[in-house]
């Protein structure tokens, strides 16, 4: 299976069952029959799968795309009949797009291919693949951890310390956004003050609340939930 196909399946599992993201609902209102997905959800899935293969949890292979081989390969011996394993070290060197590997490696170099000219040639015209059976085993293992956004209710039923990001707190934060009393550019500290002023006694720390807001933004795509975070370098410069 193509790397992108695995990403799509993972995205469906991670986010399936949640309400449609706000930007997606807007598109569907204009084009009801359009077949579109929510980019940020797929991006998160791509990052997770890329991190997994770079840790060696799944093997990645490269196989020649026949259409591209006609244009780029000059001799039949260059075309391999079976996929070739891409070493983990090479996977860690390949360029990503939005944190995710792509079906066609982006501008592979001899350095990225660890000096292997033959592998470089394959990466230049080939496609990244996963064995479907291996992906299913890994997918089921990830699903069993119960940590996907689509498994929030399962996570709450575990034996660990109860989460402070409760549904009532999430709904209260979303309510303030819908009433236009708060947005991400106002800062999480103000959101915390508003929640406390409403009489809630379950308001967590600013850091925990910030993670809740970021999670809500990933799930809903609501622009008002976007928070601008300062880079570490900027923070260091301010502290001097």
C-alpha positions in Angstrom: 0.0 0.0 0.0 1.1 3.6 -0.7 2.4 5.6 2.3 -0.4 8.1 1.7 -3.0 5.3 1.8 -1.8 4.3 5.2 -2.0 7.9 6.3 -5.6 8.1 5.2 -6.6 5.0 7.1 -4.8 6.2 10.2 -6.5 9.6 10.0 -9.9 7.9 9.7 -9.2 5.9 12.9 -7.8 8.8 14.8 -10.6 11.2 14.1 -13.5 9.1 12.9 -16.8 9.6 14.7 -16.1 13.2 15.6 -18.3 16.0 14.3 -17.1 17.5 11.0 -14.5 20.2 11.4 -15.9 23.7 11.0 -14.0 24.5 7.7 -15.2 21.2 6.3 -18.8 22.0 7.1 -18.5 25.3 5.3 -17.2 23.6 2.2 -20.0 21.0 2.3 -22.6 23.7 2.5 -21.4 25.0 -0.8 -20.6 21.7 -2.5 -22.6 18.9 -0.8 -21.2 16.2 -3.1 -17.6 17.2 -2.8 -15.3 14.5 -1.5 -12.9 16.3 0.7 -11.2 15.7 4.0 -9.9 17.9 6.8 -6.2 18.7 6.1 -5.1 19.2 9.8 -6.4 15.7 10.7 -4.5 14.1 7.9 -1.4 16.1 8.8 -1.5 14.8 12.4 -1.9 11.2 11.1 1.0 11.7 8.7 3.3 13.0 11.4 2.4 10.1 13.7 3.0 7.5 11.0 6.3 9.2 9.9 7.5 9.2 13.5 6.7 5.5 13.8 8.6 4.4 10.7 11.5 6.5 11.6 11.6 4.7 15.0 11.7 1.4 13.1 8.2 0.3 14.2 7.3 -0.3 10.5 9.4 -1.2 7.5 9.1 1.1 4.5 9.9 0.0 1.0 10.6 1.8 -2.3 9.4 0.5 -5.7 9.8 1.9 -9.1 6.8 3.8 -10.6 6.7 2.3 -14.2 5.4 5.6 -15.6 8.3 7.6 -14.2 10.8 4.9 -14.9 10.3 5.3 -18.6 11.4 8.9 -18.4 14.2 8.6 -15.9 15.7 5.1 -16.1 18.0 4.3 -18.9 18.5 0.6 -18.7 16.3 -2.4 -17.8 18.5 -3.6 -14.9 17.6 -0.5 -13.1 14.0 -1.6 -12.8 13.6 -4.0 -9.9 10.7 -6.4 -9.8 10.4 -6.4 -6.0 10.3 -3.5 -3.5 13.5 -2.6 -1.7 13.7 -1.9 2.0 14.5 1.7 2.9 16.9 1.8 6.0 15.7 3.7 9.0 18.7 6.0 8.7 17.6 7.0 5.2 14.0 7.5 6.3 15.3 10.0 9.0 17.2 11.9 6.3 14.4 12.2 3.7 12.6 15.6 3.4 9.1 15.7 4.8 6.1 17.9 3.9 4.3 19.2 7.0 6.1 16.6 9.0 5.1 13.7 6.9 6.9 11.5 4.3 5.3 11.6 0.8 4.7 8.8 -1.7 7.4 10.2 -3.9 10.5 11.2 -1.9 11.2 14.9 -2.0 14.6 15.7 -3.7 16.5 12.7 -2.3 20.3 13.2 -2.2 23.3 10.9 -2.1 23.8 11.9 1.5 20.2 11.0 2.4 20.7 7.6 0.6 23.8 7.1 2.8 26.0 6.9 -0.3 24.0 4.1 -2.0 23.8 5.1 -5.7 21.3 2.4 -6.5 19.0 3.3 -3.7 19.2 6.9 -4.6 18.1 6.1 -8.1 15.1 4.2 -6.8 14.2 7.0 -4.4 14.4 9.5 -7.3 11.8 7.7 -9.4 10.1 5.4 -6.9 7.3 5.4 -4.4 7.3 4.7 -0.7 5.2 1.7 0.3 4.2 -0.3 3.4 3.2 -3.9 3.7 -0.6 -3.9 4.3 -0.4 -6.7 6.8 2.4 -5.0 8.8 0.4 -1.7 8.9 -2.7 -3.5 10.1 -0.8 -5.0 13.0 0.7 -1.6 13.9 -2.7 0.1 13.5 -4.4 -2.3 15.9 -1.6 -1.9 18.4 -2.0 1.9 18.3 -5.8 1.6 18.5 -5.5 -0.6 21.6 -3.7 2.2 23.5 -6.9 4.2 23.4 -5.2 7.6 23.0 -6.8 8.8 19.7 -9.1 11.8 19.8 -11.9 9.5 18.6 -11.3 7.4 21.7 -11.7 10.1 24.3 -14.6 8.3 26.1 -12.4 5.1 26.3 -9.5 7.1 27.7 -11.7 8.5 30.5 -12.7 4.9 31.6 -9.2 3.8 32.3 -7.6 3.3 35.7 -5.2 6.2 35.6 -5.6 9.6 37.1 -8.8 11.2 35.9 -8.3 13.7 33.1 -8.8 17.4 33.9 -9.9 18.0 30.3 -13.5 17.0 31.0 -16.3 17.2 28.5 -18.0 19.9 30.6 -14.9 22.0 30.6 -14.5 21.5 26.9 -18.1 22.6 26.3 -17.7 25.6 28.6 -14.6 26.8 26.6 -16.4 26.2 23.3 -19.4 28.2 24.7 -17.2 31.2 25.4 -15.8 31.0 21.8 -19.3 30.8 20.3 -20.5 33.7 22.4 -17.4 35.6 21.1 -16.3 36.3 24.7 -13.0 34.7 24.1 -10.6 33.7 21.2 -7.1 32.4 21.0 -5.5 35.8 20.4 -6.7 36.9 23.9 -4.5 34.4 25.6 -5.3 31.3 27.8 -4.9 33.2 31.0 -8.0 35.3 30.2 -9.9 32.1 29.3 -9.0 30.7 32.7 -10.2 33.9 34.4 -13.5 33.7 32.5 -14.1 30.1 33.4 -13.4 30.8 37.1 -15.6 33.8 37.0 -18.4 31.6 35.7 -18.4 29.7 39.0 -16.5 26.6 37.8 -14.4 24.8 40.4 -12.7 22.4 38.0 -10.6 24.9 36.0 -7.0 23.5 35.6 -3.7 25.3 35.3 -2.9 27.5 32.3 -0.7 24.9 30.8 -3.4 22.2 31.0 -6.0 24.6 29.6 -3.6 25.6 26.7 -3.4 21.9 25.8 -7.1 21.6 25.9 -7.5 24.6 23.6 -5.0 23.2 21.1 -6.7 19.9 21.1 -10.1 21.6 20.5 -8.5 23.5 17.6 -7.2 20.3 16.0 -10.6 18.6 16.4 -12.9 21.4 15.3 -10.7 23.5 13.1 -12.4 26.6 14.5 -10.2 29.7 13.6 -11.1 31.4 16.9 -9.3 28.6 18.8 -6.0 29.1 17.1 -3.3 30.3 19.5 -0.1 32.0 18.4 2.8 30.5 20.3 6.1 32.3 20.6 9.2 30.5 19.4 11.7 29.3 21.9 14.4 31.6 20.5 12.1 34.5 20.9 11.5 33.5 24.6 15.2 33.2 25.2 15.8 36.7 23.6 13.2 38.2 25.9 14.7 36.6 29.0 18.1 38.2 28.4 
